[in-house]
Structure formats: C-alpha cells, structure tokens
Amino acid sequence: MIKEHIKPPLQDSSDKEINQGLDDYFDGLEDEPDNEQVPPELIPTKQLPEKKGLTWEEVYDWYATAMERRNRDPLEFARFSNHFEVGSINPTFAWGTYENGYLLGNVEHGVFIPTHFAPRNIRKGYFLIRELGESDKVPAVMAITEDLSKTLKKLPSWHIVDLKELGIFRGEEVRKDIAYNSHPETENLMFGILSDYLEDRASF
C-alpha cells in the first residue's frame, strides 16, 4: 500500500496522533469513489487483452513500430506493460479496435487524453485518429508534436488550439500543439484541463 512507503515509524503520543491521522487520510483515499466521468466506449487497459483477445506483446510491437517510424525511441517493454497492465497512478484506458490498433491514455474532466499511439500500421493509424476525431461518443484532447500536427490539420474533425505546451521527451524540449476532436462537448470540457495545466505551471 502507498502509505507504507511514505509513513515513517513514529513513537511518542503526539507522533501516534499524527500516525493515526495519516492512517485515516489514506484509508479515506482508498474508500473514496472514482467520480471521473469515463466515456463507456473506452476500455480500461487492464481489461484490454481479455476483452479484445490480444496480448501486451502485440500492442507493444505496434507502439514500438510507430515510434521507430517517426525516428523516436520507444519505451522498454517492461515500462510500457507495467504502466498499462499493472497500473499507473491514474487509471488508463484504450480506444480503438483490434483491426486498427489502439490509442492509450487517461481521462481528465471526462475527456480522453491519448498519450501512446499503437496502430497496426500507417494506414490503420490514419483510420484510428480520423475515427476518434469524428467520434460523438468520446471527447478527446491530444498534446501533439509538429509532425503529427501536420497530419491532423488535414483532417476537418480535429481542431488545433493556438497554444503551445512545452513538453520534455527523453530529456529534450519538444514544442507541442493542443488538438481536440469534434465531439460537441470537447471544446467546453477542454478548458478544465487547460486551467489545471496553467495552475500547475504557475505553481513552479
């Protein structure tokens, strides 16, 4: 459990009160329901192999091939599978089909935010992104690098925001565009995500 990793051993009476307070706090976190609105079309990544009849080795191979095609180094398999199969701090989800491949990411303010791209091939990847752009079921926002931005600008279902997010990729600064899909609620929901991001930046 997470509290076992950060709670120091405490001895005197005041320390015991603090210790009890930490116990109560973390117990509350465990009991607190997840109120995040997740579009039902998204699949929890932990359930992806069972529900879609595939393996994480397959998904990783698609992801790694897509990364290498863009001259980028993929994550090692252990880190990739641990993040999506064992679990990250925030729940992760997948969108797509076995035929086309999957976009993997998380959900914030009811919006799907893809972080990893695992298409079956280049053509299927185009279908995957186009279909998410046209989805009226899943609001989606992506922070994308310049090469992918050029592709999305050709798709009328994706809209590019005139705002740059400074990202770090493998220790290198990368300028990213913000793109959102044509779901009718995405534009409004997106501002909650951007507000959180700007608050985080302001705190540093």
C-alpha positions in Angstrom: 0.0 0.0 0.0 1.2 3.5 -0.8 1.0 4.7 2.9 3.6 2.0 3.9 6.1 3.7 1.6 5.9 7.2 3.0 4.8 6.9 6.6 7.8 6.9 8.9 7.8 4.9 12.2 6.6 7.2 15.0 6.9 6.6 18.7 5.7 9.3 21.2 2.0 10.2 21.9 2.0 13.2 19.5 3.6 11.1 16.9 1.0 8.5 17.3 -1.7 11.1 16.7 0.0 12.1 13.5 0.4 8.4 12.6 -3.4 7.9 13.1 -4.1 10.9 11.1 -2.1 9.5 8.2 -3.9 6.2 8.5 -7.3 7.9 8.4 -6.2 10.0 5.4 -5.0 7.1 3.3 -7.9 4.9 4.3 -10.2 7.7 3.1 -8.4 7.8 -0.2 -9.0 4.1 -0.6 -12.7 4.3 0.2 -13.3 7.4 -1.9 -15.2 6.6 -5.1 -13.8 7.5 -8.5 -16.1 10.2 -9.7 -14.3 10.7 -13.0 -16.8 10.5 -15.9 -15.3 7.9 -18.3 -17.0 7.5 -21.7 -18.3 3.9 -21.8 -16.6 3.4 -25.2 -13.2 3.4 -23.5 -11.7 0.2 -22.3 -9.7 0.0 -19.0 -6.3 -1.0 -20.2 -6.1 -3.8 -17.6 -9.0 -5.4 -19.3 -7.8 -4.9 -22.9 -6.2 -8.4 -23.5 -9.2 -10.3 -22.1 -11.8 -8.2 -23.8 -10.1 -7.9 -27.2 -8.2 -11.2 -27.4 -4.8 -9.8 -27.8 -1.5 -9.7 -25.8 0.5 -6.8 -24.5 3.4 -8.0 -26.6 1.2 -7.3 -29.7 0.2 -3.9 -28.5 3.8 -3.0 -27.6 5.0 -4.2 -31.1 2.5 -1.8 -32.8 3.5 1.0 -30.5 7.3 0.5 -30.9 7.0 0.2 -34.7 5.0 3.5 -34.8 7.7 5.3 -32.6 10.6 4.0 -34.7 8.8 5.0 -37.9 8.9 8.6 -36.5 12.6 8.2 -35.5 11.8 8.1 -31.8 12.9 5.6 -29.2 10.1 3.6 -27.7 9.8 2.8 -24.0 11.2 -0.5 -23.0 8.6 -3.2 -22.9 8.7 -3.6 -19.1 7.9 0.1 -18.5 5.2 0.1 -21.2 3.4 -3.0 -19.9 3.8 -2.0 -16.3 2.2 1.3 -17.0 -0.8 0.0 -18.8 -1.2 -3.5 -17.5 -0.2 -3.3 -13.8 -1.4 0.2 -13.4 -0.3 3.8 -13.1 -1.2 6.4 -10.5 -4.2 7.4 -12.6 -6.4 4.8 -14.4 -5.6 4.3 -18.0 -7.9 3.5 -20.9 -7.8 2.4 -24.6 -9.8 3.4 -27.6 -9.8 1.6 -30.9 -10.2 -1.8 -32.4 -8.1 -4.9 -32.9 -8.2 -4.3 -36.7 -6.9 -0.7 -36.5 -4.9 -0.7 -33.2 -5.3 1.5 -30.1 -4.8 4.9 -28.6 -3.9 4.6 -24.9 -4.2 7.3 -22.3 -6.1 8.7 -19.4 -9.3 10.6 -18.7 -9.5 14.1 -17.1 -12.7 16.1 -16.7 -14.5 13.5 -18.8 -12.1 13.9 -21.7 -9.9 11.1 -23.1 -6.2 12.2 -23.4 -4.2 9.8 -25.5 -0.6 9.5 -24.6 0.6 6.5 -26.6 -0.1 5.5 -30.2 -0.3 1.8 -31.1 -1.7 1.4 -34.6 -1.5 -1.8 -36.6 0.3 0.0 -39.5 0.4 3.5 -41.0 -2.9 3.2 -42.9 -4.7 1.8 -39.8 -3.2 4.6 -37.7 -4.8 7.2 -40.0 -8.2 5.5 -39.6 -7.7 5.3 -35.9 -7.0 9.1 -35.5 -9.7 10.0 -38.0 -12.4 8.0 -36.3 -11.5 9.4 -32.9 -11.7 12.9 -34.4 -15.2 12.2 -35.7 -16.4 10.5 -32.5 -19.6 11.9 -31.0 -19.2 9.5 -28.1 -15.7 10.2 -26.8 -14.4 13.8 -26.2 -10.7 13.8 -26.8 -7.7 16.2 -26.5 -4.2 15.5 -27.5 -0.9 17.3 -27.0 0.9 16.5 -30.2 4.3 17.1 -31.8 4.8 19.1 -35.0 4.9 16.0 -37.3 1.6 14.7 -36.1 0.1 18.3 -36.1 0.7 18.5 -39.8 -1.4 15.3 -40.3 -4.2 16.4 -38.0 -4.5 19.8 -39.8 -5.6 17.9 -42.9 -8.5 16.3 -41.0 -11.5 18.5 -40.5 -12.6 16.5 -37.5 -9.6 17.8 -35.5 -9.0 21.4 -34.3 -5.7 22.8 -33.4 -5.5 25.3 -30.5 -3.2 28.3 -30.8 -1.4 27.4 -27.6 1.9 25.7 -27.1 2.7 23.2 -24.4 6.4 22.9 -23.6 7.0 19.1 -23.3 10.0 17.1 -22.4 10.7 14.0 -24.4 13.7 11.9 -23.5 15.3 14.9 -21.9 14.8 17.1 -25.0 12.4 20.1 -25.1 9.6 19.5 -27.6 7.0 22.1 -28.6 3.5 20.6 -28.7 0.2 21.7 -30.2 -3.1 21.1 -28.5 -5.7 19.4 -30.7 -9.3 18.5 -29.8 -11.8 16.4 -31.6 -15.3 17.2 -33.0 -17.3 15.8 -30.1 -19.8 18.6 -29.3 -18.7 18.9 -25.6 -14.9 18.7 -26.1 -14.2 22.4 -26.5 -16.0 23.3 -23.3 -14.6 20.4 -21.3 -11.1 21.1 -22.6 -10.8 24.4 -20.7 -10.9 22.5 -17.4 -7.8 20.6 -18.5 -6.1 23.7 -19.7 -6.9 25.5 -16.4 -5.4 22.7 -14.4 -2.3 22.8 -16.6 -1.9 26.5 -16.2 -2.3 26.3 -12.5 0.4 23.7 -12.3 2.7 25.8 -14.4 2.0 28.9 -12.2 3.0 26.9 -9.0 6.6 26.5 -10.2 
